[in-house]
């Protein structure tokens, strides 16, 4: 998958970056040599940030880079975050979707496009029992990282404060808290299920893609997604 690493810089970025630029570039080119970093560079006009594109099996490839980047450790990058990027078009897309496959609901979208043999499969009509998009429930996913010491504090906050609050909101179907130890860090994933995007907006407001993170939670997190990911729930098996 592709992952975008966003850097937000302070007012002293232009004045201070020359001191750390060589070390930053050495790290960036080393990541490129390992096949992790695809592209990276500063945003221009105005020069108020940077964007780096990574490729890997998880967001850890970008997060690990950021945590050790001299731009970050020196403080000239004031804030960073990682977003998963589903690339569907272009030579290097990780999940290619061609116009024909996008129109064919029966064709898997996660497989690379096959070579054109000159013939096309017949189109498949959606089953009458398949729900329309308006009927599909929504899964909302948010990810964060914490130290092993602070992860317990977040788990207590989620189970005692957040999840009971969610249960009182109309359209909320359930919540899940996932945890994974990765070295010295703990990865946390919160998934909530809702009747519809309207139900999500009841909780998250007019901009549902924005993460809702209580201020006291940020104090125990090393990093967290500022934007969430929404999925349509096609099938659930219990």
Secondary structure as UniProt FT lines:
FT   STRAND          2..9
FT   TURN            11..12
FT   HELIX           13..33
FT   TURN            34..35
FT   STRAND          37..42
FT   STRAND          49..55
FT   HELIX           60..68
FT   HELIX           70..73
FT   TURN            74..75
FT   STRAND          77..85
FT   TURN            91..92
FT   HELIX           99..102
FT   TURN            105..106
FT   TURN            128..129
FT   HELIX           133..135
FT   STRAND          138..147
FT   HELIX           148..157
FT   HELIX           158..162
FT   HELIX           163..167
FT   TURN            170..171
FT   STRAND          172..182
FT   TURN            183..184
FT   STRAND          185..194
FT   HELIX           197..204
FT   TURN            208..209
FT   HELIX           215..218
FT   TURN            219..220
FT   STRAND          223..224
FT   STRAND          229..232
//
